């Protein structure tokens, strides 16, 4: 056992004191007066800017060391500087979700007495990717190094990269097939992986022998450690400049300032009150190979959210009524839930000023134990927690946006983020070597609409605000698949006065490989896992894969015949152009390996719409059709626009008088077809009482009512059901995987 | 509010503000009295006289009517006390058949109607689609927003309600 390290003496006690001071005073670390700021506001800002610049440049250094296109091209990385207690002082851009998950990791080590064993010393390097300690999923591997000044711990530098291969039961990192922790891949559980500024050889060997593509992970480790050293140098330089006592004081004031700014911004941009939203996710794996009969293969998740904005500006988000955790990969830990909250706030509230853990301190998450948001079993898998996190925080964005709308800040209203299904692969590369990779072009889905304009096409995901799909040519270097095309998916944004951003589809031919396993994840194919706002529709559900095995594409290419580059609008171009075994597969795609000449398509998701589609400017509707963003049928049916001429001879134009009368007619038809809500309610009540629903819906209600008294009470009250009403399990409903 | 700012906010509400100006609005410090400026523009746009207290949707406002605060549509239709969910006073179209869903989603995959339905809440006065819920059959109607109206005016705006 290592002897007590005098250089970090009392670290756990210090952390407990800091938490007690927050609870007692309401201010971070008991800081009730911002003396450094009040004394010299300019110096205050300048010093924070220097630290932030240190984080940003450290991240850029790391991106140039990494071998991973995920880090180099897409920017799946973040770097941050922490206090000795593990609170973020300054952060870089990038996957900011991990700023707070790293904070949890540092605090976990402190609370588990790492200062005694294994010891916290100058030159140490610690790593973690265990979500129950502090990350979201196994591929999110974080490294932190302590920063010592003349023998005293003055902070930590930390960096996270999302790894493209994690050594799980299937290649990649978002392992849909993982039903327990034991299939997710290589775990590093708050481990000291380096000494004296050097990563240990035995740790590298472990990585080399447990990963399909260790070069990504190992060079990312070098990249992160370099980033941490760079930030450490910056902090020590700053201490030389301002003195250690001043640094220690001001770094904590930055966090308290961040907390106060967050509260002030909530009071500035929103309206106090109670906001509610919900979203859903449909998980379907019945009959797919590889899934163990541990639980139901198909699961419908309801994700209800309640947000209270208090008069002091505090945001409280409550997940009461959420579904239980399950034997699937979509569970999330409180660290991941915190991270989702943090990255959303940085985009909507903390777009300037001091961005750090202070923002998080001004919020509260209520995560009921036993739900997917806070599992009571640490054996459960979290490999694809984003599948539920993204819809959940999309709903959070809509609730915040309702506040922006009410306050008059229409330019900030945003219908929110969506899921973006991941494709991963492994097998034999085009170079004849084993390989495995997660393809990160999913970091460019369609965004939700705004209250004043359409959403962004193929340009936004919630987890990484930089949102970049990466260049085709770079991805082709790393996988034995050649792009036939990347195409806009017409109509993939939700309809509205302003439509959601459209998604894209990629079409590949497997090339120069006898064996490629393609696996996909985060598919809500049975329900919309996003929503619109103020009359806008949700974006379509996750699209199915189109596959052609044993295609004749090489013969066609040799014969100089045209090739199909996507499925086309009617989704049958592949059938028209290629001979072979045509398949339509609902995700997740888990099938037998593919090989050279096979063709595969994968689609990403669009965003939800805003406002009544009949109010959309007809000129925008026509423009979308001409640009290939939507079909003419869509424009006519959904937006009530009438056209003259034809796309074929480029004479298509709007028939304005016909459009006006059509829209008037459609509104009349709406009113004729609709029923008063109270009438609908009366007719639905019996159906609800009888439980006249599909087995998945019944199971969803039963699970929520079993787990949450509050949900059960509200459900019964809404439908006027007697006390104690529930949906008993029917015999035939057992695990239909048996 | 000067005429230039009024015109700018009017264009913002109408979705007509050119992108450089919109971007500037997004990136600049927010004006402290934006709320009252926007209310003024909304009030000029509607044809009824009740005082707007708070926008809560693209077409819905909480307004002062006598001693009551009620929800009202731009068309003038009234939905009752703002503390009760206005959706109960609307009319509803439910899409729970594949063909009804596909008519809104041509060329795309849609939800399984036994797992999820689309509820369209429509203003009985003007036929405008006010809000959509995509949820499982039997899911209680969501009350999107119940503001703390008194607290907002009293403590955040320092203004009598």
HADDOCK unambig.tbl for C-alpha pairs under 7 A between the chains (distance, minus, plus):
assign (segid A and resid 267 and name CA) (segid B and resid 156 and name CA) 6.76 0.50 0.50
assign (segid A and resid 271 and name CA) (segid B and resid 147 and name CA) 6.79 0.50 0.50
assign (segid A and resid 271 and name CA) (segid B and resid 152 and name CA) 6.41 0.50 0.50
assign (segid A and resid 272 and name CA) (segid B and resid 147 and name CA) 5.88 0.50 0.50
assign (segid A and resid 272 and name CA) (segid B and resid 148 and name CA) 5.38 0.50 0.50
assign (segid A and resid 272 and name CA) (segid B and resid 152 and name CA) 6.13 0.50 0.50
assign (segid A and resid 273 and name CA) (segid B and resid 146 and name CA) 5.74 0.50 0.50
assign (segid A and resid 273 and name CA) (segid B and resid 147 and name CA) 3.98 0.50 0.50
assign (segid A and resid 273 and name CA) (segid B and resid 148 and name CA) 4.45 0.50 0.50
assign (segid A and resid 274 and name CA) (segid B and resid 145 and name CA) 5.79 0.50 0.50
assign (segid A and resid 274 and name CA) (segid B and resid 146 and name CA) 5.26 0.50 0.50
assign (segid A and resid 274 and name CA) (segid B and resid 147 and name CA) 6.11 0.50 0.50
assign (segid A and resid 275 and name CA) (segid B and resid 144 and name CA) 5.53 0.50 0.50
assign (segid A and resid 275 and name CA) (segid B and resid 145 and name CA) 4.47 0.50 0.50
assign (segid A and resid 275 and name CA) (segid B and resid 146 and name CA) 6.47 0.50 0.50
assign (segid A and resid 276 and name CA) (segid B and resid 142 and name CA) 6.72 0.50 0.50
assign (segid A and resid 276 and name CA) (segid B and resid 143 and name CA) 6.27 0.50 0.50
assign (segid A and resid 276 and name CA) (segid B and resid 144 and name CA) 4.83 0.50 0.50
assign (segid A and resid 276 and name CA) (segid B and resid 145 and name CA) 6.34 0.50 0.50
assign (segid A and resid 277 and name CA) (segid B and resid 142 and name CA) 6.79 0.50 0.50
assign (segid A and resid 277 and name CA) (segid B and resid 144 and name CA) 6.24 0.50 0.50
assign (segid A and resid 311 and name CA) (segid B and resid 151 and name CA) 6.99 0.50 0.50
assign (segid A and resid 402 and name CA) (segid B and resid 56 and name CA) 6.97 0.50 0.50
assign (segid A and resid 405 and name CA) (segid B and resid 55 and name CA) 6.98 0.50 0.50
assign (segid A and resid 405 and name CA) (segid B and resid 56 and name CA) 6.91 0.50 0.50
assign (segid A and resid 406 and name CA) (segid B and resid 54 and name CA) 6.01 0.50 0.50
assign (segid A and resid 406 and name CA) (segid B and resid 55 and name CA) 4.81 0.50 0.50
assign (segid A and resid 406 and name CA) (segid B and resid 56 and name CA) 5.32 0.50 0.50
assign (segid A and resid 407 and name CA) (segid B and resid 35 and name CA) 5.40 0.50 0.50
assign (segid A and resid 408 and name CA) (segid B and resid 34 and name CA) 6.32 0.50 0.50
assign (segid A and resid 408 and name CA) (segid B and resid 35 and name CA) 5.17 0.50 0.50
assign (segid A and resid 408 and name CA) (segid B and resid 38 and name CA) 5.77 0.50 0.50
assign (segid A and resid 411 and name CA) (segid B and resid 26 and name CA) 6.23 0.50 0.50
assign (segid A and resid 452 and name CA) (segid B and resid 12 and name CA) 6.75 0.50 0.50
assign (segid A and resid 452 and name CA) (segid B and resid 13 and name CA) 6.92 0.50 0.50
assign (segid A and resid 452 and name CA) (segid B and resid 15 and name CA) 4.47 0.50 0.50
assign (segid A and resid 453 and name CA) (segid B and resid 15 and name CA) 6.34 0.50 0.50
assign (segid A and resid 525 and name CA) (segid B and resid 111 and name CA) 6.84 0.50 0.50
assign (segid A and resid 526 and name CA) (segid B and resid 111 and name CA) 4.73 0.50 0.50
assign (segid A and resid 526 and name CA) (segid B and resid 112 and name CA) 5.15 0.50 0.50
assign (segid A and resid 527 and name CA) (segid B and resid 111 and name CA) 4.44 0.50 0.50
assign (segid A and resid 527 and name CA) (segid B and resid 112 and name CA) 6.40 0.50 0.50
assign (segid A and resid 527 and name CA) (segid B and resid 115 and name CA) 6.70 0.50 0.50
assign (segid A and resid 527 and name CA) (segid B and resid 116 and name CA) 5.95 0.50 0.50
assign (segid A and resid 528 and name CA) (segid B and resid 111 and name CA) 6.11 0.50 0.50
assign (segid A and resid 528 and name CA) (segid B and resid 134 and name CA) 6.92 0.50 0.50
assign (segid A and resid 531 and name CA) (segid B and resid 134 and name CA) 6.78 0.50 0.50
assign (segid A and resid 532 and name CA) (segid B and resid 132 and name CA) 6.92 0.50 0.50
assign (segid A and resid 533 and name CA) (segid B and resid 131 and name CA) 6.41 0.50 0.50
assign (segid A and resid 534 and name CA) (segid B and resid 57 and name CA) 5.87 0.50 0.50
assign (segid A and resid 534 and name CA) (segid B and resid 58 and name CA) 5.82 0.50 0.50
assign (segid A and resid 534 and name CA) (segid B and resid 130 and name CA) 5.39 0.50 0.50
assign (segid A and resid 534 and name CA) (segid B and resid 131 and name CA) 4.65 0.50 0.50
assign (segid A and resid 535 and name CA) (segid B and resid 129 and name CA) 5.03 0.50 0.50
assign (segid A and resid 535 and name CA) (segid B and resid 130 and name CA) 4.66 0.50 0.50
assign (segid A and resid 535 and name CA) (segid B and resid 131 and name CA) 4.04 0.50 0.50
assign (segid A and resid 535 and name CA) (segid B and resid 132 and name CA) 5.41 0.50 0.50
assign (segid A and resid 536 and name CA) (segid B and resid 132 and name CA) 6.77 0.50 0.50
assign (segid A and resid 537 and name CA) (segid B and resid 132 and name CA) 6.58 0.50 0.50
assign (segid A and resid 540 and name CA) (segid B and resid 105 and name CA) 6.87 0.50 0.50
assign (segid A and resid 540 and name CA) (segid B and resid 108 and name CA) 6.38 0.50 0.50
assign (segid A and resid 540 and name CA) (segid B and resid 109 and name CA) 6.23 0.50 0.50
assign (segid A and resid 540 and name CA) (segid B and resid 110 and name CA) 5.74 0.50 0.50
assign (segid A and resid 541 and name CA) (segid B and resid 109 and name CA) 5.89 0.50 0.50
assign (segid A and resid 541 and name CA) (segid B and resid 110 and name CA) 5.34 0.50 0.50
assign (segid A and resid 541 and name CA) (segid B and resid 111 and name CA) 6.20 0.50 0.50
assign (segid A and resid 543 and name CA) (segid B and resid 109 and name CA) 5.67 0.50 0.50
assign (segid A and resid 569 and name CA) (segid B and resid 107 and name CA) 6.47 0.50 0.50
assign (segid A and resid 570 and name CA) (segid B and resid 107 and name CA) 5.97 0.50 0.50
assign (segid A and resid 611 and name CA) (segid B and resid 58 and name CA) 6.63 0.50 0.50
assign (segid A and resid 612 and name CA) (segid B and resid 128 and name CA) 6.72 0.50 0.50
assign (segid A and resid 612 and name CA) (segid B and resid 129 and name CA) 5.27 0.50 0.50
assign (segid A and resid 612 and name CA) (segid B and resid 130 and name CA) 6.93 0.50 0.50
assign (segid A and resid 634 and name CA) (segid B and resid 106 and name CA) 6.18 0.50 0.50
assign (segid A and resid 637 and name CA) (segid B and resid 103 and name CA) 6.99 0.50 0.50
assign (segid A and resid 638 and name CA) (segid B and resid 104 and name CA) 5.78 0.50 0.50
assign (segid A and resid 667 and name CA) (segid B and resid 127 and name CA) 5.03 0.50 0.50
assign (segid A and resid 667 and name CA) (segid B and resid 128 and name CA) 6.99 0.50 0.50
assign (segid A and resid 668 and name CA) (segid B and resid 127 and name CA) 6.71 0.50 0.50
assign (segid A and resid 670 and name CA) (segid B and resid 127 and name CA) 6.47 0.50 0.50
assign (segid A and resid 671 and name CA) (segid B and resid 124 and name CA) 6.78 0.50 0.50
assign (segid A and resid 671 and name CA) (segid B and resid 127 and name CA) 5.83 0.50 0.50
assign (segid A and resid 673 and name CA) (segid B and resid 93 and name CA) 6.79 0.50 0.50
assign (segid A and resid 674 and name CA) (segid B and resid 91 and name CA) 5.61 0.50 0.50
assign (segid A and resid 674 and name CA) (segid B and resid 92 and name CA) 4.88 0.50 0.50
assign (segid A and resid 674 and name CA) (segid B and resid 93 and name CA) 4.67 0.50 0.50
assign (segid A and resid 675 and name CA) (segid B and resid 91 and name CA) 5.14 0.50 0.50
assign (segid A and resid 675 and name CA) (segid B and resid 92 and name CA) 5.27 0.50 0.50
assign (segid A and resid 675 and name CA) (segid B and resid 93 and name CA) 6.77 0.50 0.50
assign (segid A and resid 676 and name CA) (segid B and resid 90 and name CA) 6.14 0.50 0.50
assign (segid A and resid 676 and name CA) (segid B and resid 91 and name CA) 4.17 0.50 0.50
assign (segid A and resid 676 and name CA) (segid B and resid 92 and name CA) 6.05 0.50 0.50
assign (segid A and resid 677 and name CA) (segid B and resid 88 and name CA) 5.34 0.50 0.50
assign (segid A and resid 677 and name CA) (segid B and resid 89 and name CA) 6.62 0.50 0.50
assign (segid A and resid 677 and name CA) (segid B and resid 90 and name CA) 6.02 0.50 0.50
assign (segid A and resid 677 and name CA) (segid B and resid 91 and name CA) 5.27 0.50 0.50
assign (segid A and resid 677 and name CA) (segid B and resid 92 and name CA) 5.62 0.50 0.50
assign (segid A and resid 678 and name CA) (segid B and resid 88 and name CA) 6.20 0.50 0.50
assign (segid A and resid 688 and name CA) (segid B and resid 138 and name CA) 5.82 0.50 0.50
assign (segid A and resid 694 and name CA) (segid B and resid 114 and name CA) 5.87 0.50 0.50
assign (segid A and resid 694 and name CA) (segid B and resid 115 and name CA) 6.84 0.50 0.50
assign (segid A and resid 697 and name CA) (segid B and resid 115 and name CA) 6.17 0.50 0.50
assign (segid A and resid 697 and name CA) (segid B and resid 136 and name CA) 6.81 0.50 0.50
assign (segid A and resid 715 and name CA) (segid B and resid 140 and name CA) 6.67 0.50 0.50
assign (segid A and resid 718 and name CA) (segid B and resid 140 and name CA) 6.42 0.50 0.50
